[in-house]
Amino acid sequence: MSGLSLRDPEVVGTLALALLCAGGAVAYLALRKKPTPEEIERERRAELVLSGRIIDGTVIDISEVSPQESGQPNTLRLILYKYAIGGVEYECSQDVSALSDQFNLHEVPVGIPCSVRYDTHRPENSIVIAESWSGLRDTMHYVPQPSRRKTNPKSRSTSTAL
């Protein structure tokens, strides 16, 4: 029985092919276009629209953060919202700057109910709006509840007609 030799044409061909494949993989990883943060965020929203579970939440604030405050090149437009899952309350914000052509941020009232899509494996991963879905309820109008004052039954005034 003869052993394998580095002079054997089959061994040389196999090693050359392996090196060529490894070099191609390294070149692909080095030269491929890496996704931008905007593309990564768009992909996250699309994944949540497809597989996220929906739960009720509440819009708690609308905020615009200037480039000086955020350290970003553009103004950040944020929707802050909260929701509860299994007794745990989450308060999250979503940067909706890229979605500002779909709705007017200034027309979203604070305190309205909304629908939230979240990842069941990571409940803090959530959204209220995406390119093809919106949890902002435009059919529901916010009606503030009157403050309830405790009244003392003895202090009720009665009027009598004369």
Helices and strands as residue ranges (DSSP letters): H 9-31, H 37-51, E 53-65, H 67-70, E 76-85, E 88-95, G 97-99, G 105-107, E 113-118, E 126-127, G 153-155
